[in-house]
Amino acid sequence: MDDVDLGTTLRVTIASPSAVCRPSVALGPCIDHRGIVTEFSSSDSSVVSDDDCEVKTAWRPTAPDPGVWSLYRAGGMHRRPESPNDQKGSGVDFIAQLGDFVDGCNQDLPGGGRKALQELLGPVDQGPPVLHLIGNHELYNFARKEMEDGIPLPGLKVPFRTSAPPALDAEAPSKTSSYYSFSPADGWRVCVLDPYEISIMSHGGGRPGVDEVTLEPGAVSWCQENNPNDITKEDFARGIPPGEARRWVPLNGAVSEQQLIWLEETLELASKKNEETIILSHVVLLPEATPGQNGLTLLWNYDKVLQVLRSAERPPTAVLCGHAHLMVNSRDQVSGTHHVTLPTPVEANPGSDACAVVEAFSNGLLKIRGRGDVLSSTLACSTHATCT
């Protein structure tokens, strides 16, 4: 599609961080004056143990500039942005960080996750509002309540919070809810989901198989009933064939019935206001949007969420997710909603990164301007909506 003046109403930077193992040299978000961040994790809890994280992941300054750090992992090298000035997010309405901002390994390191947060958020502290979606690695590091209330960070103006930034004037069940919606521009609404409202680590503060006291018994039972392996062990996906059955692993979760009702009502209200919607979630909501359709990063009750999205009078234009570490772009054949799973910068090609600027136009189109491993694309509105 040629670049023409479509009447841009919204610009946002998106990225899927996927957590940082060593807080003393945290990987900065790829923001580049605009707005969506995906995942910064340097370890995948389904594949790499904490010991592997310490041994296989190492940060070293890149000569001749000691201010540029590289991450070496399994033979790969990734660079952090050279200058904090490249990360302020100017020119966008907000920045969306899709979860797993800091790795679970930080819990055992000096300063813990708070030190990592401080280093990561410093460059964007004076920028546009930053949405922090709740991911499994956040819950490995922090208690849910402290994240929803906001974690103050020394020297920074804005705390780290998974509830809505006050500047957004969001609509939510409560001020501390990790799911909410807001309208950043006329004709558009963004819905942020909490895919770990029901999960084995829903209260946060520990890692499955390591900090057993923090686990949620009801969710453990639900997950274990659908998985033949011991879900507190590292080989929890062993022998489960690729597909929907693989979603029953401890790194995923589910939304509550209350959240489903809220989502249905929010989409109904958006339709009445002639608003197009964008859904943000750490965990993937469509089986075809998991890498190779393996189902490993799929929401436990994805089917109920899809039912809400598909039955809406005006289904969402797009669902943007992280969690899976790889890029997938799939369209729901029922509703026409685009499900885009964004890759992590940590596993980007050497010398590259992974983030995007998403532009929302007044005619209902979304344009993803990818950087690095994120592929650029133009997304039409859902089949039940009218694109003008």
C-alpha positions as a printed Julia matrix, in Angstrom:
388×3 Matrix{Float64}:
   0.0     0.0    0.0
   1.43    3.39  -0.96
   1.96    5.99   1.73
  -0.89    8.46   1.42
  -2.55   10.83   3.83
  -5.19    8.66   5.49
  -5.69   10.96   8.42
  -3.54    9.37  11.11
  -5.22    9.66  14.49
  -2.9     7.57  16.67
   0.74    6.51  16.84
   2.04    3.97  19.34
   5.29    2.09  19.89
   4.91   -1.62  20.65
   7.51   -4.1   21.86
   7.6    -7.58  23.41
  10.57   -7.48  25.79
  10.79  -11.05  27.17
  12.76  -10.12  30.28
  16.34   -9.41  31.24
  18.48  -11.85  33.16
  21.09   -9.49  34.62
  19.75   -6.28  36.14
  23.11   -4.51  36.28
  23.14   -4.18  32.51
  19.5    -4.3   31.49
  18.44   -4.37  27.86
  16.68   -1.16  26.97
  13.41   -1.13  25.03
  13.56   -0.53  21.3
  11.48    2.63  21.22
  13.12    4.85  18.6
  11.04    8.0   19.13
   7.73    6.24  18.67
   5.87    3.41  20.45
   5.16   -0.74  20.76
   7.64   -2.87  22.78
   7.42   -6.71  22.83
   9.64   -8.93  25.08
  13.09   -8.47  26.65
  13.54  -11.87  28.31
  16.93  -13.52  28.08
  15.62  -16.88  29.23
  12.63  -18.99  28.27
  11.24  -20.65  31.4
   9.9   -23.55  29.33
  13.35  -24.4   27.97
  16.1   -22.83  30.07
  16.59  -23.33  33.8
  17.8   -20.66  36.22
  21.24  -22.25  36.18
  21.27  -22.05  32.39
  20.35  -18.4   32.68
  23.42  -17.72  34.8
  25.79  -19.79  32.68
  24.62  -19.23  29.11
  23.66  -15.58  29.36
  26.37  -12.97  29.76
  26.54   -9.22  29.33
  29.74   -7.52  28.19
  30.56   -3.99  27.05
  31.1    -3.72  23.31
  34.45   -2.11  22.49
  35.29    0.62  21.83
  32.13    2.13  23.36
  31.56    0.87  26.93
  28.11    2.46  26.83
  26.89   -0.11  24.31
  26.21   -3.52  25.77
  25.74   -6.81  23.99
  23.85   -9.88  25.12
  25.47  -13.19  24.26
  23.1   -16.11  24.43
  23.58  -19.49  22.74
  25.96  -17.91  20.26
  23.72  -14.96  19.46
  24.52  -11.3   20.02
  22.02   -8.5   20.48
  22.64   -4.81  21.0
  20.85   -2.39  23.25
  20.03    1.05  21.83
  23.19    3.13  21.71
  21.69    6.27  23.2
  18.97    6.91  25.76
  17.9     9.76  23.5
  16.68    7.13  21.04
  14.25    5.78  23.64
  12.15    8.71  24.79
   9.23    7.81  22.56
   8.61   11.28  21.15
   6.0    11.52  18.44
   3.7     8.8   19.74
   0.6     8.86  21.92
   1.78    6.06  24.19
   4.2     3.15  24.48
   2.93   -0.41  24.95
   5.22   -2.96  26.58
   3.61   -6.36  26.1
   4.96   -8.08  29.2
   8.02   -9.96  30.52
   9.94   -6.74  31.08
  12.38   -8.39  33.52
  13.44  -12.03  33.78
  12.61  -14.28  36.71
  16.34  -14.76  37.3
  16.5   -11.21  38.65
  14.77  -12.38  41.81
  18.0   -14.01  43.0
  20.38  -11.2   41.98
  21.47   -8.13  43.99
  18.82   -5.45  43.72
  16.41   -7.95  42.18
  13.8    -6.94  39.66
  13.63   -3.38  40.96
  17.15   -2.61  39.81
  16.35   -3.94  36.35
  13.17   -1.86  36.22
  15.06    1.26  37.21
  17.62    0.84  34.43
  15.04   -0.04  31.8
  12.6     2.73  32.57
  15.04    5.57  33.09
  15.26    6.46  29.37
  11.46    6.74  29.02
  10.61    8.3   32.38
   9.95   11.71  30.82
   8.25   10.38  27.69
   4.66    9.5   26.79
   2.59    7.13  28.97
   3.92    3.55  29.07
   1.53    0.6   29.33
   3.07   -2.36  31.14
   1.14   -5.55  30.47
   1.37   -8.26  33.06
   3.49  -11.22  31.96
   4.62  -14.39  33.68
   8.09  -12.99  34.4
   6.65   -9.97  36.18
   4.83  -12.41  38.45
   8.06  -14.33  39.09
   9.62  -11.13  40.44
   6.87   -9.14  42.1
   3.63   -9.56  43.99
   0.59   -8.71  41.89
  -0.68   -6.18  44.41
   2.52   -4.13  44.41
   2.54   -4.01  40.59
  -1.08   -2.94  40.43
  -0.53   -0.29  43.1
   2.68    0.87  41.43
   6.32    0.17  42.35
   8.24    3.4   43.1
  11.73    3.49  41.59
  14.51    5.73  42.98
  15.21    8.73  40.8
  12.25    8.11  38.49
   9.07   10.15  38.33
   6.79    7.35  37.13
   6.43    4.06  39.06
   6.25    0.69  37.37
   2.6    -0.38  37.31
   0.49   -2.94  35.48
  -2.67   -0.95  36.12
  -3.56    1.88  33.75
  -1.31    4.97  33.73
  -3.36    7.85  35.23
  -2.71   10.03  32.18
  -4.79    7.73  29.98
  -8.12    8.33  31.75
  -8.85    4.62  31.43
 -12.07    2.77  32.17
 -11.53   -0.21  34.48
 -13.3    -2.24  37.2
 -11.01   -0.52  39.73
  -8.05    1.86  39.82
  -5.67   -1.03  40.39
  -7.07   -3.45  37.79
  -4.56   -4.93  35.34
  -7.23   -5.02  32.64
  -8.73   -1.81  31.35
  -9.61    0.15  28.23
  -9.06    3.69  27.03
  -9.66    5.81  23.96
  -6.37    7.42  22.85
  -7.97    9.08  19.82
 -11.4     9.62  18.3
 -12.68    6.44  16.7
 -10.28    4.08  18.5
 -10.27    2.11  21.75
  -7.48    0.02  23.24
  -8.36   -2.92  25.51
  -5.62   -4.31  27.77
  -6.19   -7.85  29.05
  -4.85   -9.62  32.13
  -4.16  -13.2   30.96
  -2.83  -14.25  34.37
  -5.83  -13.26  36.45
  -6.26  -17.01  36.82
  -2.89  -18.77  36.84
  -0.72  -20.83  39.11
   1.24  -17.65  39.91
  -1.7   -15.25  39.87
  -0.66  -13.55  43.13
   2.95  -13.24  41.97
   6.13  -13.31  44.0
   7.66  -16.6   42.89
   8.52  -19.1   40.19
   6.71  -22.4   39.58
   8.74  -25.32  40.9
  11.01  -22.99  42.9
   8.76  -20.97  45.19
   5.97  -23.46  45.85
   4.43  -21.42  48.66
   3.37  -18.72  46.2
   1.34  -21.0   43.93
  -2.44  -20.78  43.56
  -3.87  -24.26  44.4
  -7.03  -23.98  42.31
  -5.17  -22.98  39.16
  -2.5   -25.62  39.78
  -5.23  -28.27  39.91
  -6.92  -26.96  36.74
  -3.68  -26.95  34.79
  -2.52  -30.3   36.18
  -5.83  -31.98  35.29
  -5.13  -31.2   31.63
  -1.42  -32.06  31.58
  -0.07  -35.62  32.05
   3.3   -34.28  33.28
   4.22  -32.73  36.61
   3.65  -29.05  35.81
   6.1   -27.94  38.53
   8.99  -29.57  36.65
  10.92  -28.19  33.68
   9.7   -30.86  31.24
   6.03  -29.92  31.68
   5.35  -30.02  27.91
   7.06  -33.38  27.32
   5.14  -35.72  25.05
   2.26  -33.33  24.4
   1.85  -32.98  20.61
   1.8   -29.49  19.06
  -1.65  -27.97  19.15
  -4.24  -26.62  21.55
  -3.52  -29.27  24.22
  -0.06  -27.77  24.73
  -1.55  -24.63  26.25
  -1.96  -26.39  29.61
   1.46  -25.41  30.91
   2.32  -23.21  33.92
   3.65  -20.29  31.89
   0.13  -19.54  30.61
  -3.07  -18.53  32.39
  -6.71  -17.58  31.89
  -9.07  -14.64  32.18
 -11.89  -14.75  34.71
 -15.6   -14.81  33.95
 -15.75  -11.24  35.27
 -13.07  -10.15  32.8
 -14.92  -11.85  29.94
 -18.1    -9.96  30.84
 -16.12   -6.72  31.04
 -14.58   -7.36  27.61
 -17.98   -8.1   26.07
 -19.47   -4.92  27.53
 -16.45   -2.86  26.47
 -16.69   -4.05  22.86
 -20.43   -3.38  22.87
 -19.87    0.17  24.09
 -17.1     0.72  21.53
 -19.45   -0.37  18.77
 -22.1     2.09  19.91
 -19.47    4.84  19.82
 -18.28    3.76  16.35
 -14.85    2.93  17.74
 -12.44    0.4   16.25
 -10.66   -1.64  18.91
  -7.18   -3.01  19.48
  -6.65   -5.79  22.05
  -3.33   -6.08  23.9
  -2.42   -9.3   25.72
   0.83  -10.93  26.78
  -0.51  -14.43  26.1
  -1.68  -15.43  22.61
  -5.46  -15.71  22.01
  -5.62  -17.62  18.69
  -4.07  -21.09  18.11
  -2.92  -20.09  14.63
  -1.04  -17.13  16.13
   1.34  -19.37  18.1
   4.62  -20.24  16.3
   4.03  -23.26  14.09
   0.57  -23.5   15.67
   2.27  -25.33  18.55
  -0.17  -23.93  21.13
   2.53  -23.59  23.79
   1.84  -19.9   24.49
  -1.95  -20.02  24.14
  -4.39  -18.78  26.79
  -6.0   -21.6   28.77
  -9.53  -20.38  28.01
  -8.74  -18.79  24.65
 -11.93  -20.29  23.23
 -14.1   -18.2   25.55
 -12.22  -15.03  24.63
 -12.57  -15.8   20.93
 -16.29  -16.34  21.43
 -16.56  -12.81  22.85
 -14.48  -11.3   20.04
 -16.34  -13.16  17.3
 -19.8   -12.37  18.63
 -19.13   -8.65  18.93
 -21.11   -6.46  16.55
 -17.81   -4.77  15.68
 -14.97   -7.27  16.29
 -11.52   -5.87  17.1
  -9.29   -4.84  14.22
  -6.26   -6.46  15.82
  -4.97   -8.43  18.77
  -1.3    -7.75  19.59
   0.54  -10.25  21.79
   4.03  -11.24  22.96
   5.07  -14.28  25.04
   5.95  -16.62  22.13
   9.26  -14.89  21.2
   8.65  -15.31  17.45
   6.71  -13.29  14.84
   3.35  -14.66  13.71
   0.64  -12.8   11.81
  -2.64  -14.67  11.46
  -6.19  -13.6   10.7
  -9.2   -15.16  12.4
 -11.32  -16.51   9.57
 -14.5   -16.08  11.61
 -14.25  -12.46  12.75
 -11.59  -11.05  10.44
  -9.55   -9.89  13.44
  -5.79   -9.85  12.88
  -3.79  -11.67  15.58
  -0.19  -10.47  15.55
   2.34  -12.12  17.83
   5.43   -9.96  18.1
   8.99  -11.32  18.47
  11.4   -10.59  21.29
  14.4    -8.3   20.7
  16.5   -10.67  22.81
  16.29  -13.37  20.15
  16.54  -11.0   17.21
  19.17  -11.49  14.54
  22.65  -10.23  15.5
  22.81   -6.45  15.27
  19.04   -6.21  14.94
  16.11   -5.7   17.28
  12.34   -6.18  17.32
   9.78   -3.45  17.86
   7.24   -1.49  15.88
   5.39    1.75  15.49
   1.69    1.16  14.98
  -0.32    3.89  13.29
  -4.11    3.92  13.52
  -5.94    5.78  10.76
  -9.31    7.47  10.79
 -10.59    5.07   8.1
 -10.12    2.03  10.37
  -6.77    0.81   9.05
  -3.77   -0.08  11.18
  -0.27    0.18   9.79
   2.53   -1.67  11.56
   5.9    -0.12  10.75
   8.24   -2.85  11.9
  11.84   -2.54  12.93
  14.3    -5.41  12.93
  12.52   -8.76  13.15
   9.04   -7.21  13.18
   7.55   -7.34   9.69
   5.69   -4.28   8.45
   2.07   -4.73   7.4
  -1.23   -2.93   6.89
  -4.24   -4.4    8.69
  -7.77   -3.83   7.48
 -10.61   -3.66   9.98
 -12.58   -6.79  10.82
 -15.01   -8.35   8.37
 -18.04   -7.18  10.36
 -16.92   -3.55  10.45
 -17.08   -1.06   7.63
 -13.77    0.37   6.44
 -14.31    3.65   4.63
